[in-house]
Amino acid sequence: MASTIVDRLHSDFSELIVLLQESNEISLISSAEENFKKSLLLAAASYFENHLSECVMSFTCEIAGNDNIISSLVKSKAVTRQYHTWFKWDGNNANTFFSLFGEGFSRLAKAEVRDSPILDSSIKAFLTIGNDRNRLVHQDFGNFTIEKTTTEIHELYQQAMYFTEWLPRYLRSNSNVSAA
């Protein structure tokens, strides 16, 4: 798995903590941890939003063409400002998202998830990040307390990457599935 901006942020933060520990800056460590958890969570959620939006648009353009009116329709009505409607963030599966691609695709994807514990746990990690992001931005960001550590957030992010890397391949390999 390639290093992303989220991985680099986590690495930079870890280096900062080491410096603060060497300087015995206990209160600064606590403050940095509280602020960084929020930044890391937002960075992970934002990375996934950008990645999946690009995945859907790229797939659409492959099927319909870059200058096709269908690509424009998908971009304006299904992608731009719509990502957060694709998932039931407080749920434990991606069925809402899969159903957007039709009943046939949804059936196949659900079966794939049932047969793959890795994919299932990756989707759950992905949804946890999205749900925590929503709680953070909609429940008084400055005073919101994240229960997870930066390490736990980064581990969820790494686990969720499996789903976000699986999806583009799965869309392409099942694009000929009947919508009904």
N, C-alpha and C positions, 0 to 999 in steps of 0.2 A: 504494500500500500504506500503510495507516494505521500510525502509530507505536504500538509496543507497549511494555510495561514493559521488555522486553529491549533495545529500541532506546534507551529513556531511560537504562537502566543503562550502556549502552555510551557514550552521549553524556556522562553525568556522569563516567565514568571518564576519558574523553578530556580533559575540562576539568581534572580533578585532575592528570593527567600534565603538562599545560601549566603549571599552577601549580608543580608540583614541578621541572620543567625550568627555569622562571624563577628558582627559588630554588637551583638547582644541587644538588638533593637526589638524587644518582645512586643511592645505596643504597636510598632510600625508593621511587624509581621501580621498581627491580627487585623489591622486596618487594611493592609495590602490584600490579605486573603479575602476579606469581606467584599472589597471592591472588585477584585479580580474574578471572583466567582461569577459576578454579574456580567462582566465583560466577556468571559469565556463562554458563558451560556448564550449570550446574544450573538457572539461570533459563530458559534456552532449552529444555532438556529438559522442565522442569516446565510451561512454557507450552504446549508441544506436547501433553503428556499431558492437561492440562486442556482444551485446545481440541478434541482429537480425541474425548475422552470425552464432552464436551458435544455434539459433532457426532453421535456415535452415539446418544446418548440423545434428542436433539432429533429425529433422523430416526425413531427407534423410536416416539416419542410421536406424531409426525405420522401414521405408518402405523397404530399400534394404539390411540392415545389416551393421554392423561396418566394416567387412573385405571384403565387396563386392566391385567389381571394379566400380560400379556405384557411390558408396560413394566417392571413390577416385577421380573419374572424376568430380563429383560435387564440391568437395573440391578444386581441382586444377584449374578448369576452370570456376566455377560459384561463388565461395566464396573468395578464397585467392586473395587479391588485386582487387576484382571486386565490392565490396559493393557500391562504389560511382557511378557505372554505373547502379545500380538497379533502381534508382529514377531520375525523372526530377526535380532537386532540386529547380529550379526557377518556377516550376509549382504550381498548387493548389490542386493536387490530386495524388493518388498513382497508377493511372491506368497503367503506364509504369511497375511498380513493379508487379501488379496483372497479367499483361499479360505474365510475365515470367513463370507462372504456367499453361498456356494454356487458350484458349478462354472460355471454360466452367467455369473454376474457376474465370476468370476475370469477366465474366458476373455476376456470383453470388456475388462476392466481391463488384463490383460497385453498385449492387442493395442494398446490405447490407449498404454501405456507404450512399446511397441516403435515406435510411429509418432510419438512425441514425445520427441525428445532432451532438451528442457527438463524435461519431467516425469520422465524417467529420471534425469537428473542431480540433480533436486530430491529425489527419493526417496533417492538415494545420500547426499546431504548430510544429509537427515533421519536416516537410519540411522547415519551417522557420529556425529552428535550423541548419539543414543541409546546407541550402543556406547561412546563416550567417557564418557558419564555413568555407565554401568554399571561401567566400569573404575575410574573415580574413586571411586565410593561403595563398591566392593567390594575395592579394593586399597589400603587404608591412606590414606584421604583426606588426612591431614596431611602425609604424605611423598610423595604421588603427584605426579609431574611431568607436566604436559600439554605435549606437544610443539608445539602450535599457539599462535600469538599471539592476543591478544584480537581483533585485526582479522580474523584468519582464522576464529576462532570466530563472530564476528558475520557475516562473509560467508557461512559455512555456514548459519547461522540464516536469513539473508535468502533464500538459495537454497532452503532447505527449506520456506519459507513457501508457495511455489508449490504444492507437494503438499498441504499442509494446507488451503489455500484451494480447491484443485481438488476434493478429496475430497467435501465436502458437496454440491456441485453434481452431481458424477458419481453419487453414491448416488441422489439424487433423480431424475436423468434416466434411471436404469437400474433403478429399483426394481421394475419389472414383468418383469424378466428371470427366466426359469425357473431354479429352483435347480439343476436337473440339466443 
